[in-house]
Amino acid sequence: METADVPAVLRLERTLFPDDAWSEEMLLGELADQPRTRHYVVAEAPGGELIGYAGLAAAGDQADVQTIAVKPQRQGGGVGTALLTELLDEARRRGGTEVFLEVRADNHRARRLYEHFGFKRIGLRKGYYQPSGVDAIVMRRRLDVTAPPHPTGSAREDQTP
């Protein structure tokens, strides 16, 4: 993701997350830390239309999925899978051994995606998303630096919380 992508990202952000969308300042602040501690990517359709974006924060051996968003008409078509795969690949390239994220408790599609990739629930943040007061489920996936990050359920994932 580059600064030129920000207007399209913000339009999608406001469509998907109307109550708690990131501001332009927040997004630009994240991009300012690329590549030092951040890795942001976009997904584009043929012709260049932005259809999704994702971001990762990484420090030491831990990484955090900051955001993943896919245009509603493109959800269920593999864009989210491609974006999450890229974030996990980047966490591994940076020497990460664990990846964390928060997901809205009412976002069942995203929760299924994360579970499919081997993320496990490790906590709950009551009323985390504001102003709606929706809880955040905290999830973690341990990474094996020698295994690909693709959807799992296999022995590649550490099953302990």
DSSP file (Angstrom, degrees, kcal/mol; ACC not computed):
  #  RESIDUE AA STRUCTURE BP1 BP2  ACC     N-H-->O    O-->H-N    N-H-->O    O-->H-N    TCO  KAPPA ALPHA  PHI   PSI    X-CA   Y-CA   Z-CA
    1    1 A M              0   0    0      0, 0.0     2,-0.3     0, 0.0    39,-0.2   0.000 360.0 360.0 360.0 138.2    0.0    0.0    0.0
    2    2 A E    >   -     0   0    0      1,-0.0     3,-1.9     0, 0.0     4,-0.5  -0.790 360.0 -98.9-123.1 167.3    1.2    3.5   -0.9
    3    3 A T  G >  S+     0   0    0      1,-0.3     3,-1.5    -2,-0.3    -1,-0.0   0.840 120.7  63.6 -55.2 -35.6    0.0    7.0    0.0
    4    4 A A  G 3  S+     0   0    0      1,-0.3     4,-0.3     2,-0.1    -1,-0.3   0.736  97.7  57.4 -63.2 -21.6   -1.8    7.1   -3.4
    5    5 A D  G <> S+     0   0    0     -3,-1.9     4,-2.5     1,-0.2     3,-0.3   0.638  81.5  91.6 -80.5 -15.1   -4.0    4.2   -2.3
    6    6 A V  H <> S+     0   0    0     -3,-1.5     4,-3.0    -4,-0.5     5,-0.2   0.864  80.4  52.4 -56.4 -46.5   -5.3    6.1    0.8
    7    7 A P  H  > S+     0   0    0      0, 0.0     4,-1.9     0, 0.0    -1,-0.2   0.931 114.6  42.6 -57.2 -44.7   -8.4    7.7   -0.8
    8    8 A A  H  > S+     0   0    0     -4,-0.3     4,-2.0    -3,-0.3    -2,-0.2   0.890 114.5  51.4 -67.6 -39.1   -9.7    4.3   -2.1
    9    9 A V  H  X S+     0   0    0     -4,-2.5     4,-3.0     1,-0.2    -1,-0.2   0.927 109.6  50.0 -62.6 -44.8   -8.8    2.6    1.1
   10   10 A L  H  X S+     0   0    0     -4,-3.0     4,-2.5    -5,-0.2    -1,-0.2   0.876 107.9  53.3 -64.8 -37.1  -10.6    5.2    3.2
   11   11 A R  H  X S+     0   0    0     -4,-1.9     4,-1.6    -5,-0.2    -1,-0.2   0.939 114.1  42.1 -61.3 -45.7  -13.7    4.8    1.0
   12   12 A L  H  X S+     0   0    0     -4,-2.0     4,-2.7     2,-0.2     5,-0.3   0.906 112.3  54.9 -67.3 -41.1  -13.8    1.1    1.6
   13   13 A E  H  X S+     0   0    0     -4,-3.0     4,-2.7     1,-0.2    -2,-0.2   0.919 109.6  46.5 -56.7 -46.1  -12.9    1.5    5.2
   14   14 A R  H  < S+     0   0    0     -4,-2.5    -1,-0.2     1,-0.2    -2,-0.2   0.814 112.6  50.8 -70.2 -30.2  -16.0    3.8    5.7
   15   15 A T  H  < S+     0   0    0     -4,-1.6    -2,-0.2    -5,-0.2    -1,-0.2   0.929 119.4  34.9 -69.7 -45.9  -18.2    1.4    3.8
   16   16 A L  H  < S+     0   0    0     -4,-2.7    -2,-0.2     1,-0.2    -3,-0.2   0.833 131.3  27.8 -80.1 -33.7  -17.2   -1.6    5.8
   17   17 A F    >X  +     0   0    0     -4,-2.7     4,-0.6    -5,-0.3     3,-0.6  -0.496  66.6 160.2-128.8  61.8  -16.7    0.0    9.3
   18   18 A P  T 34 S+     0   0    0      0, 0.0     3,-0.3     0, 0.0    -1,-0.1   0.806  76.7  44.9 -60.4 -31.5  -19.0    3.0    9.4
   19   19 A D  T 34 S+     0   0    0      1,-0.2    -5,-0.1   112,-0.0    -2,-0.1   0.754 130.3  19.2 -84.5 -24.6  -19.0    3.2   13.2
   20   20 A D  T <4 S+     0   0    0     -3,-0.6    -1,-0.2    -7,-0.2   110,-0.1  -0.087  81.3 156.7-140.6  39.4  -15.3    2.8   13.8
   21   21 A A     <  -     0   0    0     -4,-0.6     2,-0.1    -3,-0.3    -7,-0.1  -0.326  47.2-106.6 -65.6 146.2  -13.5    3.5   10.6
   22   22 A W        -     0   0    0      1,-0.1     2,-0.1     2,-0.0    -1,-0.1  -0.433  34.7-123.3 -68.0 148.1   -9.9    4.5   10.7
   23   23 A S     >  -     0   0    0     -2,-0.1     4,-2.2     1,-0.1     5,-0.2  -0.452  22.5-108.7 -85.2 165.6   -9.2    8.2   10.0
   24   24 A E  H  > S+     0   0    0      1,-0.2     4,-2.8     2,-0.2     5,-0.2   0.897 121.2  54.2 -59.8 -39.8   -6.8    9.4    7.3
   25   25 A E  H  > S+     0   0    0      2,-0.2     4,-2.2     1,-0.2    -1,-0.2   0.902 107.6  49.4 -62.5 -41.6   -4.4   10.4    9.9
   26   26 A M  H  > S+     0   0    0      2,-0.2     4,-1.9     1,-0.2    -1,-0.2   0.938 113.4  46.1 -62.3 -46.5   -4.4    6.9   11.5
   27   27 A L  H  X S+     0   0    0     -4,-2.2     4,-2.4     1,-0.2    -2,-0.2   0.922 112.6  48.9 -64.7 -45.1   -3.8    5.3    8.1
   28   28 A L  H  X S+     0   0    0     -4,-2.8     4,-1.9     1,-0.2    -1,-0.2   0.870 108.7  55.1 -63.4 -35.6   -1.0    7.7    7.1
   29   29 A G  H  X S+     0   0    0     -4,-2.2     4,-0.6    -5,-0.2    -1,-0.2   0.894 108.4  48.2 -62.4 -40.4    0.6    7.1   10.5
   30   30 A E  H >< S+     0   0    0     -4,-1.9     3,-1.2     1,-0.2    -2,-0.2   0.930 111.3  49.7 -64.9 -45.0    0.6    3.4    9.8
   31   31 A L  H >< S+     0   0    0     -4,-2.4     3,-1.8     1,-0.3    -2,-0.2   0.825 100.6  64.9 -64.7 -30.6    2.1    3.8    6.3
   32   32 A A  H 3< S+     0   0    0     -4,-1.9    -1,-0.3     1,-0.3    -2,-0.2   0.752  97.4  56.8 -64.2 -22.6    4.8    6.1    7.7
   33   33 A D  T <X>S+     0   0    0     -3,-1.2     4,-2.2    -4,-0.6     5,-1.4   0.324  86.2 147.9 -92.4   8.5    6.2    3.1    9.6
   34   34 A Q  T <45 +     0   0    0     -3,-1.8     5,-0.1     1,-0.3    -3,-0.0  -0.713  67.4   1.9 -83.4 139.6    6.6    1.0    6.5
   35   35 A P  T  45S+     0   0    0      0, 0.0    -1,-0.3     0, 0.0    -2,-0.1  -0.958 121.9  68.5 -92.8   5.1    8.8   -1.0    6.2
   36   36 A R  T  45S-     0   0    0      1,-0.2    -2,-0.2    -4,-0.2    -3,-0.1   0.929 130.2 -14.4 -51.3 -61.0   10.3   -0.6    9.6
   37   37 A T  T  <5S+     0   0    0     -4,-2.2    21,-2.6    -7,-0.1     2,-0.3   0.379 125.2  68.0-124.9   1.2    7.5   -2.1   11.7
   38   38 A R  E   < -A   57   0A   0     -5,-1.4     2,-0.3    19,-0.2    19,-0.2  -0.895  47.4-171.5-128.0 154.0    4.5   -2.2    9.3
   39   39 A H  E     +A   56   0A   0     17,-2.0    17,-1.8    -2,-0.3     2,-0.4  -0.883  14.4 177.2-144.0 108.5    3.6   -4.0    6.2
   40   40 A Y  E     +A   55   0A   0     -2,-0.3     2,-0.3    15,-0.2    15,-0.2  -0.936   3.1 178.8-117.8 137.4    0.4   -2.9    4.3
   41   41 A V  E     -A   54   0A   0     13,-2.5    13,-2.2    -2,-0.4     2,-0.3  -0.912  14.0-148.8-133.6 158.4   -0.8   -4.4    1.0
   42   42 A V  E     -A   53   0A   0     -2,-0.3     2,-0.4    11,-0.2    11,-0.3  -0.912   8.9-141.5-123.4 155.2   -3.7   -3.8   -1.3
   43   43 A A  E     -A   52   0A   0      9,-2.9     8,-3.0    -2,-0.3     9,-1.3  -0.965  22.2-168.0-113.3 134.2   -5.6   -6.2   -3.6
   44   44 A E  E     -A   50   0A   0     -2,-0.4     6,-0.2     6,-0.3     3,-0.1  -0.940  16.5-132.1-124.9 145.3   -6.7   -5.0   -7.0
   45   45 A A    >   -     0   0    0      4,-2.9     3,-2.6    -2,-0.4     4,-0.2  -0.455  53.4 -73.0 -80.1 162.5   -9.1   -6.3   -9.6
   46   46 A P  T 3  S+     0   0    0      0, 0.0     3,-0.3     0, 0.0    -1,-0.2  -0.398 128.8  38.8 -54.1 133.0   -8.0   -6.4  -13.2
   47   47 A G  T 3  S-     0   0    0      1,-0.1    -2,-0.0    -3,-0.1     0, 0.0   0.260 128.1 -85.6 100.8 -10.4   -8.0   -2.8  -14.3
   48   48 A G  S <  S+     0   0    0     -3,-2.6     2,-0.2     1,-0.3    -1,-0.1   0.459  73.2 153.1  96.4   1.2   -6.7   -1.5  -11.0
   49   49 A E        -     0   0    0     -3,-0.3    -4,-2.9    -4,-0.2     2,-0.4  -0.489  48.3-121.8 -67.2 129.2   -9.8   -1.2   -8.8
   50   50 A L  E     +A   44   0A   0     -2,-0.2    -6,-0.3    -6,-0.2     3,-0.1  -0.596  40.2 166.1 -72.4 122.7   -8.9   -1.6   -5.1
   51   51 A I  E     -     0   0A   0     -8,-3.0    20,-3.0    -2,-0.4     2,-0.3   0.422  60.0  -2.2-118.7  -3.2  -11.0   -4.5   -3.7
   52   52 A G  E     -AB  43  70A   0     -9,-1.3    -9,-2.9    18,-0.3    -1,-0.3  -0.971  52.3-165.1-175.5 164.6   -9.2   -5.1   -0.5
   53   53 A Y  E     -AB  42  69A   0     16,-2.2    16,-2.6    -2,-0.3     2,-0.3  -0.981   4.8-173.5-155.9 161.3   -6.4   -4.2    1.9
   54   54 A A  E     -AB  41  68A   0    -13,-2.2   -13,-2.5    -2,-0.3     2,-0.3  -0.989   5.3-158.5-156.7 155.2   -4.5   -5.5    4.9
   55   55 A G  E     -AB  40  67A   0     12,-2.4    11,-2.3    -2,-0.3    12,-1.2  -0.995   1.6-164.8-144.2 149.0   -1.9   -4.5    7.4
   56   56 A L  E     -AB  39  65A   0    -17,-1.8   -17,-2.0    -2,-0.3     2,-0.4  -0.986   7.4-156.6-131.4 138.2    0.5   -6.0    9.8
   57   57 A A  E     -AB  38  64A   0      7,-2.7     7,-3.0    -2,-0.4     2,-0.4  -0.957  20.6-175.2-109.2 136.0    2.6   -4.6   12.7
   58   58 A A  E     + B   0  63A   0    -21,-2.6     2,-0.3    -2,-0.4     5,-0.2  -0.997  15.3 160.9-138.5 135.1    5.7   -6.6   13.6
   59   59 A A  E >   - B   0  62A   0      3,-2.6     3,-2.0    -2,-0.4     2,-0.1  -0.944  65.6 -32.5-151.2 128.6    8.2   -6.2   16.4
   60   60 A G  T 3  S-     0   0    0     -2,-0.3     0, 0.0     1,-0.2     0, 0.0  -0.395 123.2 -26.2  61.3-132.7   10.6   -8.9   17.6
   61   61 A D  T 3  S+     0   0    0     35,-0.1    36,-3.5    -2,-0.1    37,-1.5   0.296 123.1  82.4 -98.6  10.6    9.1  -12.3   17.2
   62   62 A Q  E <   -Bc  59  98A   0     -3,-2.0    -3,-2.6    34,-0.2     2,-0.3  -0.885  52.4-176.8-116.7 147.8    5.5  -11.1   17.5
   63   63 A A  E     -Bc  58  99A   0     35,-1.9    37,-2.6    -2,-0.4     2,-0.4  -0.961  10.7-151.8-136.7 156.0    3.2   -9.6   14.8
   64   64 A D  E     -Bc  57 100A   0     -7,-3.0    -7,-2.7    -2,-0.3     2,-0.7  -0.996  18.7-130.4-131.1 129.1   -0.3   -8.2   14.9
   65   65 A V  E     -B   56   0A   0     35,-2.8    37,-0.5    -2,-0.4    -9,-0.2  -0.700  25.7-174.5 -72.4 116.4   -2.9   -8.2   12.1
   66   66 A Q  E     -     0   0A   0    -11,-2.3     2,-0.3    -2,-0.7    -1,-0.2   0.861  59.3 -19.2 -82.7 -39.1   -3.9   -4.6   12.2
   67   67 A T  E     -B   55   0A   0    -12,-1.2   -12,-2.4    -3,-0.1     2,-0.3  -0.972  45.8-171.1-166.3 149.3   -6.7   -4.8    9.6
   68   68 A I  E     +B   54   0A   0     -2,-0.3     2,-0.4   -14,-0.2   -14,-0.2  -0.949  18.7 171.7-143.0 131.2   -8.1   -6.8    6.7
   69   69 A A  E     -B   53   0A   0    -16,-2.6   -16,-2.2    -2,-0.3     2,-0.4  -0.999  10.6-172.9-143.5 139.3  -10.9   -5.5    4.6
   70   70 A V  E     -B   52   0A   0     -2,-0.4   -18,-0.3   -18,-0.2     5,-0.2  -0.998  37.9-101.6-133.6 134.5  -12.5   -6.8    1.4
   71   71 A K    >>  -     0   0    0    -20,-3.0     3,-2.3    -2,-0.4     4,-0.8  -0.259  36.9-120.2 -50.8 133.7  -15.1   -5.1   -0.8
   72   72 A P  G >4 S+     0   0    0      0, 0.0     3,-1.0     0, 0.0    -1,-0.1   0.848 111.9  54.8 -51.0 -41.3  -18.5   -6.6    0.0
   73   73 A Q  G 34 S+     0   0    0      1,-0.2    -2,-0.1     3,-0.0   -22,-0.0   0.669 111.9  45.8 -67.8 -14.8  -19.1   -7.8   -3.6
   74   74 A R  G X4>S+     0   0    0     -3,-2.3     3,-1.5   -23,-0.2     5,-0.5   0.450  82.7 118.9-106.4  -4.5  -15.7   -9.6   -3.5
   75   75 A Q  T <<5S+     0   0    0     -3,-1.0    -4,-0.0    -4,-0.8     0, 0.0  -0.372  75.2  26.9 -65.4 142.1  -16.1  -11.3   -0.1
   76   76 A G  T 3 5S+     0   0    0     -2,-0.0    -1,-0.2    33,-0.0    -3,-0.0   0.461  96.2  98.5  86.1   1.9  -16.0  -15.1   -0.3
   77   77 A G  T < 5S-     0   0    0     -3,-1.5    -2,-0.1     0, 0.0    -4,-0.0   0.277 103.8 -93.6-107.3  10.7  -13.9  -15.1   -3.4
   78   78 A G  T  >5S+     0   0    0     -4,-0.1     4,-2.2     3,-0.0     5,-0.2   0.386  94.1 113.9  98.7  -4.2  -10.4  -15.7   -2.0
   79   79 A V  H  ><S+     0   0    0     -5,-0.5     4,-2.6     2,-0.2     5,-0.2   0.944  80.7  47.1 -66.6 -46.4   -9.3  -12.1   -1.6
   80   80 A G  H  > S+     0   0    0      1,-0.2     4,-2.8     2,-0.2     5,-0.2   0.891 111.4  52.4 -60.5 -39.8   -9.2  -12.2    2.2
   81   81 A T  H  > S+     0   0    0      2,-0.2     4,-2.4     1,-0.2    -1,-0.2   0.921 110.5  47.6 -61.5 -44.5   -7.4  -15.5    2.0
   82   82 A A  H  X S+     0   0    0     -4,-2.2     4,-2.1     2,-0.2    -2,-0.2   0.912 113.4  48.0 -64.1 -42.2   -4.7  -14.0   -0.3
   83   83 A L  H  X S+     0   0    0     -4,-2.6     4,-2.1     2,-0.2    -2,-0.2   0.932 113.5  46.0 -65.5 -45.4   -4.4  -10.9    2.0
   84   84 A L  H  X S+     0   0    0     -4,-2.8     4,-2.5     1,-0.2     5,-0.2   0.887 110.1  54.9 -65.9 -37.7   -4.0  -13.0    5.2
   85   85 A T  H  X S+     0   0    0     -4,-2.4     4,-2.5    -5,-0.2    -1,-0.2   0.924 108.1  49.5 -59.1 -44.0   -1.6  -15.3    3.5
   86   86 A E  H  X S+     0   0    0     -4,-2.1     4,-2.4     2,-0.2    -2,-0.2   0.904 110.3  50.2 -63.1 -41.5    0.6  -12.4    2.6
   87   87 A L  H  X S+     0   0    0     -4,-2.1     4,-2.4     2,-0.2    -2,-0.2   0.915 112.5  46.3 -64.4 -41.6    0.5  -11.0    6.1
   88   88 A L  H  X S+     0   0    0     -4,-2.5     4,-2.2     2,-0.2    -2,-0.2   0.886 111.1  52.5 -68.5 -37.7    1.5  -14.4    7.6
   89   89 A D  H  X S+     0   0    0     -4,-2.5     4,-2.5    -5,-0.2    -2,-0.2   0.924 111.2  47.6 -59.6 -43.7    4.3  -14.7    5.0
   90   90 A E  H  X S+     0   0    0     -4,-2.4     4,-1.9     2,-0.2    -2,-0.2   0.901 109.0  52.9 -66.8 -40.8    5.6  -11.3    6.0
   91   91 A A  H  <>S+     0   0    0     -4,-2.4     5,-3.1     1,-0.2    -1,-0.2   0.919 111.8  46.9 -59.0 -42.3    5.4  -12.1    9.7
   92   92 A R  H ><5S+     0   0    0     -4,-2.2     3,-1.9     3,-0.2    -2,-0.2   0.912 108.5  54.3 -66.3 -42.8    7.5  -15.3    9.0
   93   93 A R  H 3<5S+     0   0    0     -4,-2.5    -1,-0.2     1,-0.3    -2,-0.2   0.837 107.7  52.2 -60.1 -31.4   10.0  -13.3    6.8
   94   94 A R  T 3<5S-     0   0    0     -4,-1.9    -1,-0.3    -5,-0.2    -2,-0.2   0.367 125.6-102.5 -86.9   5.6   10.5  -10.9    9.8
   95   95 A G  T < 5 +     0   0    0     -3,-1.9    -3,-0.2     1,-0.2    -2,-0.1   0.663  63.2 165.1  85.6  16.6   11.2  -13.8   12.1
   96   96 A G      < -     0   0    0     -5,-3.1    -1,-0.2    -6,-0.2   -34,-0.2  -0.379  23.9-179.5 -69.2 143.4    7.8  -13.9   13.8
   97   97 A T  S    S+     0   0    0    -36,-3.5    46,-3.2     1,-0.3     2,-0.3   0.514  71.5  33.8-114.8 -14.5    6.8  -16.9   15.9
   98   98 A E  E     -cD  62 142A   0    -37,-1.5   -35,-1.9    44,-0.3     2,-0.4  -0.999  60.1-162.3-143.0 143.1    3.3  -15.6   16.9
   99   99 A V  E     -cD  63 141A   0     42,-2.7    42,-2.6    -2,-0.3     2,-0.3  -0.995  13.3-169.9-125.8 132.0    0.6  -13.5   15.2
  100  100 A F  E     +cD  64 140A   0    -37,-2.6   -35,-2.8    -2,-0.4     2,-0.3  -0.762   8.5 168.4-115.3 160.8   -2.2  -11.9   17.1
  101  101 A L  E     - D   0 139A   0     38,-1.8    38,-2.8    -2,-0.3     2,-0.4  -0.974  26.8-134.6-161.6 161.3   -5.4  -10.2   16.1
  102  102 A E  E     - D   0 138A   0    -37,-0.5     2,-0.4    -2,-0.3    36,-0.2  -0.971  24.0-174.7-116.6 140.7   -8.7   -8.8   17.4
  103  103 A V  E     - D   0 137A   0     34,-1.9    34,-3.1    -2,-0.4    -2,-0.0  -0.996  33.9-100.8-135.4 140.6  -11.9   -9.5   15.5
  104  104 A R  E >   - D   0 136A   0     -2,-0.4     3,-1.9    32,-0.2    32,-0.2  -0.343  27.5-132.2 -58.1 134.8  -15.4   -8.2   16.2
  105  105 A A  T 3  S+     0   0    0     30,-2.5    -1,-0.2     1,-0.3    31,-0.1   0.780 107.7  51.8 -60.3 -26.7  -17.4  -10.9   18.0
  106  106 A D  T 3  S+     0   0    0     29,-0.3     2,-1.1     1,-0.1    -1,-0.3   0.354  84.1  93.3 -93.5   6.5  -20.2  -10.3   15.5
  107  107 A N    <>  +     0   0    0     -3,-1.9     4,-2.2     1,-0.2     5,-0.2  -0.665  46.6 166.2 -99.4  79.4  -18.0  -10.7   12.4
  108  108 A H  H  > S+     0   0    0     -2,-1.1     4,-2.3     1,-0.2    -1,-0.2   0.838  70.1  56.1 -66.6 -35.3  -18.6  -14.4   11.8
  109  109 A R  H  > S+     0   0    0      2,-0.2     4,-1.9     1,-0.2    -1,-0.2   0.941 110.8  44.2 -62.9 -46.9  -17.1  -14.5    8.3
  110  110 A A  H  > S+     0   0    0      1,-0.2     4,-2.6     2,-0.2     5,-0.2   0.908 111.4  53.9 -65.1 -41.3  -13.8  -13.0    9.5
  111  111 A R  H  X S+     0   0    0     -4,-2.2     4,-2.6     1,-0.2    -1,-0.2   0.915 108.0  50.1 -59.9 -42.2  -13.7  -15.4   12.5
  112  112 A R  H  X S+     0   0    0     -4,-2.3     4,-2.5     2,-0.2    -1,-0.2   0.907 109.8  51.3 -62.7 -40.8  -14.2  -18.4   10.2
  113  113 A L  H  X S+     0   0    0     -4,-1.9     4,-1.4     2,-0.2    -2,-0.2   0.950 112.2  45.7 -60.0 -48.9  -11.4  -17.2    8.0
  114  114 A Y  H  <>S+     0   0    0     -4,-2.6     5,-2.6     1,-0.2     3,-0.2   0.906 113.1  49.2 -63.8 -42.0   -9.0  -16.8   10.9
  115  115 A E  H ><5S+     0   0    0     -4,-2.6     3,-1.7     1,-0.2    -1,-0.2   0.889 106.8  56.4 -63.5 -38.1  -10.0  -20.2   12.4
  116  116 A H  H 3<5S+     0   0    0     -4,-2.5    36,-1.5     1,-0.3    -1,-0.2   0.826 105.9  51.9 -61.8 -31.5   -9.4  -21.8    9.0
  117  117 A F  T 3<5S-     0   0    0     -4,-1.4    -1,-0.3    34,-0.3    -2,-0.2   0.376 128.3 -99.3 -86.1   3.5   -5.9  -20.4    9.1
  118  118 A G  T < 5 +     0   0    0     -3,-1.7    24,-0.3     1,-0.3    -3,-0.2   0.585  69.3 151.9  92.6  10.4   -5.3  -21.9   12.6
  119  119 A F      < -     0   0    0     -5,-2.6     2,-0.4    -6,-0.2    -1,-0.3  -0.548  28.8-155.2 -73.0 141.4   -5.9  -18.9   14.8
  120  120 A K  E     -E  140   0A   0     20,-2.7    20,-2.3    -2,-0.2     2,-0.3  -0.927  20.4-109.7-119.0 142.5   -7.2  -19.8   18.2
  121  121 A R  E     +E  139   0A   0     -2,-0.4    18,-0.3    18,-0.2     3,-0.1  -0.527  40.4 164.6 -68.7 129.6   -9.2  -17.7   20.6
  122  122 A I  E     -     0   0A   0     16,-3.2     2,-0.3     1,-0.3    17,-0.2   0.438  58.5 -10.4-125.2  -5.3   -7.2  -16.6   23.6
  123  123 A G  E     -E  138   0A   0     15,-1.4    15,-2.2     2,-0.0     2,-0.4  -0.991  53.4-121.4-175.6 178.0   -9.2  -13.8   25.1
  124  124 A L  E     -E  137   0A   0     -2,-0.3     2,-0.7    13,-0.2    13,-0.2  -0.999   8.2-156.2-140.6 133.7  -12.0  -11.3   25.0
  125  125 A R  E >   -E  136   0A   0     11,-3.1    11,-2.4    -2,-0.4     3,-1.4  -0.920  25.9-138.2-111.1 104.3  -12.0   -7.5   25.2
  126  126 A K  E 3  S-     0   0A   0     -2,-0.7     8,-0.1     1,-0.3     9,-0.1  -0.377  80.1  -4.9 -65.4 132.3  -15.4   -6.4   26.4
  127  127 A G  E 3  S+     0   0A   0      6,-0.5    -1,-0.3    -2,-0.1     8,-0.2   0.723  85.9 147.8  61.4  24.6  -16.9   -3.4   24.6
  128  128 A Y  E <   +     0   0A   0     -3,-1.4     2,-0.5     5,-0.2     7,-0.2   0.883  50.7  69.3 -61.6 -44.4  -13.6   -2.9   22.6
  129  129 A Y  E  >>S-E  134   0A   0      5,-2.6     4,-2.6    -4,-0.2     5,-0.7  -0.664  87.9-121.1 -85.3 124.8  -15.2   -1.5   19.5
  130  130 A Q  T  45S+     0   0    0     -2,-0.5    -2,-0.0     1,-0.2    -3,-0.0  -0.903  77.5   8.8-119.0 145.4  -16.6    2.0   20.0
  131  131 A P  T  45S+     0   0    0      0, 0.0    -1,-0.2     0, 0.0  -111,-0.1  -0.989 128.2  53.5 -90.2   2.7  -19.1    3.5   19.8
  132  132 A S  T  45S-     0   0    0      1,-0.1    -2,-0.2     2,-0.1    -4,-0.1   0.768  91.0-138.0 -70.9 -25.2  -21.0    0.2   19.2
  133  133 A G  T  <5 +     0   0    0     -4,-2.6    -6,-0.5     1,-0.2    -5,-0.2   0.639  43.6 159.9  76.8  13.3  -19.6   -1.5   22.3
  134  134 A V  E   < - E   0 129A   0     -5,-0.7    -5,-2.6    -7,-0.2    -1,-0.2  -0.462  41.1-114.5 -70.4 140.0  -19.1   -4.8   20.4
  135  135 A D  E     -     0   0A   0     -8,-0.2   -30,-2.5    -7,-0.2     2,-0.5  -0.339  21.0-135.2 -70.8 154.2  -16.6   -7.2   22.1
  136  136 A A  E     -DE 104 125A   0    -11,-2.4   -11,-3.1   -32,-0.2     2,-0.6  -0.952   8.1-144.3-110.4 130.9  -13.3   -8.1   20.4
  137  137 A I  E     -DE 103 124A   0    -34,-3.1   -34,-1.9    -2,-0.5     2,-0.5  -0.843  16.0-143.2 -91.3 126.1  -12.2  -11.7   20.3
  138  138 A V  E     -DE 102 123A   0    -15,-2.2   -16,-3.2    -2,-0.6   -15,-1.4  -0.782  24.3-177.4 -91.9 130.3   -8.4  -11.9   20.7
  139  139 A M  E     -DE 101 121A   0    -38,-2.8   -38,-1.8    -2,-0.5     2,-0.4  -0.896  10.6-165.7-129.3 156.9   -6.8  -14.7   18.6
  140  140 A R  E     -DE 100 120A   0    -20,-2.3   -20,-2.7    -2,-0.3     2,-0.4  -0.997   6.8-168.0-142.2 145.4   -3.4  -16.0   18.2
  141  141 A R  E     -D   99   0A   0    -42,-2.6   -42,-2.7    -2,-0.4     2,-0.3  -0.995  17.9-141.7-130.0 128.7   -1.6  -18.3   15.7
  142  142 A R  E     -D   98   0A   0     -2,-0.4     2,-0.4    16,-0.3   -44,-0.3  -0.692  21.2-139.2 -84.7 141.8    1.8  -19.7   16.4
  143  143 A L        -     0   0    0    -46,-3.2     2,-0.7    -2,-0.3    14,-0.1  -0.839   9.1-150.5-107.1 139.2    4.1  -19.8   13.3
  144  144 A D    >   -     0   0    0     -2,-0.4     3,-1.9     3,-0.1   -47,-0.1  -0.945  17.7-145.9 -99.3 116.5    6.4  -22.5   12.3
  145  145 A V  T 3  S+     0   0    0     -2,-0.7    -1,-0.1     1,-0.3   -50,-0.1   0.642  95.9  50.2 -63.6 -12.7    9.1  -20.7   10.4
  146  146 A T  T 3  S+     0   0    0      2,-0.1    -1,-0.3    -3,-0.0    -3,-0.0   0.546  99.0  77.3-100.2  -8.0    9.6  -23.6    8.0
  147  147 A A  S <  S-     0   0    0     -3,-1.9    -3,-0.1     9,-0.1     0, 0.0  -0.758  83.9-109.6-106.3 149.1    5.9  -24.2    7.1
  148  148 A P        -     0   0    0      0, 0.0    -4,-0.1     0, 0.0    -2,-0.1  -0.372  25.4-126.5 -68.9 155.5    3.8  -22.2    4.7
  149  149 A P        +     0   0    0      0, 0.0     3,-0.1     0, 0.0   -61,-0.1   0.312  63.0 130.4 -87.2  10.0    1.0  -20.1    6.3
  150  150 A H  S    S-     0   0    0      1,-0.2   -69,-0.0   -62,-0.0    -3,-0.0  -0.093  75.4 -56.9 -65.7 164.6   -1.8  -21.4    4.3
  151  151 A P  S    S+     0   0    0      0, 0.0   -34,-0.3     0, 0.0    -1,-0.2  -0.034  73.0 177.2 -45.9 139.3   -5.0  -22.7    5.9
  152  152 A T        +     0   0    0    -36,-1.5   -34,-0.3   -37,-0.2     3,-0.1  -0.367  47.8 157.5-132.5-157.2   -4.2  -25.3    8.4
  153  153 A G        +     0   0    0      1,-0.2    -1,-0.1   -36,-0.2     2,-0.1   0.106  65.9 111.2 136.6   1.2   -5.5  -27.6   11.0
  154  154 A S  S >  S-     0   0    0      1,-0.0     3,-1.5    -3,-0.0    -1,-0.2  -0.185  91.9 -82.3 -91.8-174.4   -2.4  -29.8   10.5
  155  155 A A  T 3  S+     0   0    0      1,-0.3     4,-0.1    -2,-0.1    -1,-0.0   0.565 113.1  84.2 -68.7  -8.4    0.5  -30.5   12.7
  156  156 A R  T 3  S+     0   0    0      2,-0.1     2,-0.4   -12,-0.0    -1,-0.3   0.776  81.7  73.0 -65.2 -23.4    2.2  -27.3   11.6
  157  157 A E  S <  S-     0   0    0     -3,-1.5     2,-0.5   -14,-0.1   -14,-0.1  -0.757  84.3-126.5 -99.4 137.2    0.2  -25.4   14.2
  158  158 A D        -     0   0    0     -2,-0.4   -16,-0.3   -16,-0.2    -2,-0.1  -0.693  18.6-157.7 -74.9 123.5    0.9  -25.5   17.9
  159  159 A Q        +     0   0    0     -2,-0.5    -1,-0.1    -4,-0.1    -2,-0.0   0.538  59.3 100.5 -84.4  -7.2   -2.5  -26.4   19.4
  160  160 A T              0   0    0      1,-0.1   -40,-0.1   -40,-0.0    -2,-0.1  -0.569 360.0 360.0 -83.2 143.2   -1.7  -25.0   22.9
  161  161 A P              0   0    0      0, 0.0    -1,-0.1     0, 0.0    -2,-0.0   0.499 360.0 360.0 -73.1 360.0   -3.2  -21.6   23.9
